[in-house]
Amino acid sequence: MPQFSAESRKKLMLAHDNLARVFERVVTDFDCTILCSYRDKIEQEKAFETGHSTKHFPNSKHNSMPSLAIDVVPYPVDWEDTDRMRYFAGQVVATARAMNIKIRWGGDWNKNTELKDEHLKDLPHFELIEKETT
């Protein structure tokens, strides 16, 4: 059975409990690695400067503690295999829905299930929807 590495588990501990619960369940069926959860000011500005984020600190959901966003990809990581990332995202979204946790995926920001209408495709990104965080 897949399980998180020590590094992924460390990042998962910085995420909101609802996100952590979703990914604890996901990893039992689909091996994955956590790239990022909480970002401090230096990390967020670096993400912005390198094009990995469209927001300056403190405006990203990654900048809350605990983090309201998490970046996760299937393991082993293959940045060219976007079909696998989309399949993985479907698993994550379905798992969250089954757990009554509302999330948004960075490949379908408006949650209309149409992937071609998105101008920003952040396939590793998952975030809690606002009302879930209170």
N, C-alpha and C positions, 0 to 999 in steps of 0.2 A: 504494500500500500504506500503511495507517495506520502511524503511529509516535508515540511519546510526545513530548510537549512537553518543553522544558527543565525546567520546574517538576515535571512528573511524573517525569522521569528522576532528578532530584535526590532526590525522595522514595523512588523505587525503590532508590536506592543505600543507603538506610538500612534496607532490609528484608533479612531472612535470604536467603541465596543461593538456597535452594529456591523461595521465593516469587518472587524476582526472575526466576528461570528460567521459571517458569510464566507470568508476565505478559509476559515478553519474547516468548514464543510466542503467547499469546492476542492481543496487539495486532497481530500480523501478519494476523489474520483478522477481528478485531472491534475497531473503534476504541474506546478507553476512556481515562479519565483517572484518575490516582491522587490521591485526596483526602488520604490520610494514611497514614503508616507509623509511624515512631517518634514517640512523644509524651513530652516531658519532664514534670516534675512540674506546672509551670504549665499546660501544654496539657492534661494529663490531668485536672486538677482542674476546668478550664474545661469540658471535655467532660462530666464528671460533673455539674457544676452546671447545664449547659444540657440535660441529658437525652440527650446523645449517647453516654454510657457509663454502665454500671451499677457501675463499679468505680473506687475511689480509687487514686491512685498508691501503690505500684508494682505493683498487682495485676492490671493489664491486660497482655495479650500485646503491646500497643503500647508498653509501657514497657521492654522489653528492647532491648539494642543488640547485634547487629542486631535489628530488630523481628520478632516472631513473628506479627504480624498486619498486615494492610493493608486499607485501604478503597478500593475501586475501583468506578467506575460507567461505563456506556456513555457515549460522547461522540457528539453533544452531550448535556449533562446535562439530563434532564427528570425532576424528582422525582415528577411525576404518573404517569409511564409505568412503573408497577411490573411490568407484564407484560414489558417489555423488560429490566428488571433481572433478573427471574427467568430469562428466556431466556439472558441474558448469564452468569448464575451457572451454568447448565447447561453452557455452553461452558467456563467456567473449571474446574468440577469434572471434566468429561470430559478436558480437557487435562491436568490434574494427575494424574488416574488413569493416563492413557496414559504419563506420565512417571514413574510409580511414586512420586509425591509425595503424601503423605497430608495432605489439608486438610479443614477444616470451614467451611461457609458459614453466615453469620448468619441465613439464612432457613430453615435445617434443622439446628439445633444437634445434635439427636440422630441425624442421618444416617439416618433411617428412610424418606426420600423422601416423607413426609407433611408438607405445608407448613402445613396447618390446625391442627396440634397444638402449634404454637410460640407461647408467650406473648410472647416478645421477638423482633421481626422487625427485624434489622439487615441489610438487603439489600445494602449495599455491603461488608460485612465478610467477610473470608476470613482464616483462621488455620491455622498448621501444627498438626497433632496432635502431642501431646507426644513420642512416640517418634521423630518425624521430626527433632527439633531437636538430638539428640545426635550 
